[in-house]
Amino acid sequence: MNEIIEANPNELSLTEEKDRMERGIKLGKMLKDVIVKEKLFHNIQGKNYVLVEGWQTLNMLLGLHPRVTMMTEHQGEFVAHVDMLNRENEVVSTAFASCGDEQDRPWNKRSRAARRSMAQTRAIAKAGRMMFGHIVKLAGYEATPAEEMPSEETKKSKLEVVVQNPPDTQPGND
């Protein structure tokens, strides 16, 4: 007896998944060409991180654009919310990012306008990363946006704290 099995159109076949992966690899190679040519990455501690302009390039290749939907400030720290929209203006990704808390050096000492702008920049990069970090990895870069990485000043200040207070010399360890 022959049994009729109905296909679920929401399930991808292995062929479709393979095609999707091949498109992702091809897109990663295209992205890498632009990132290298335009120097849209920073090398941080021996690893390459894509700048927001690289993430925006990927968004453009995919027909996406960001929309800042919210900006708040509390005690000098700005928080931005960004939606990533497709050509039909449907939300495909969303992210929050902040800038300016006391540990966010050197940004915590910069102007309000600079902190507000960096919060938006970080949220735009993160919204892209949430959806397409795997494409950036396929291109050979770290999936974390460069703007989310600690600055040299932040790393230096953390190092100074460690050097000033090694664990075996803290008060109470006599």
Secondary structure, 3 states (H helix, E strand, C coil): CCCCCCCCCCCCCHHHHHHHHHHHHHHHHHHHHHHHHHCCEEEECCEEEECHHHHHHHHHHCCCEEEEEEEEEECCEEEEEEEEECCCCCEEEEEEEEECCCCCCCHHHCCHHHHHHHHHHHHHHHHHHHHHHHHHHHCCCECCCHHHCCCHHHHHHHHHHHHHCCHHHCCCCC
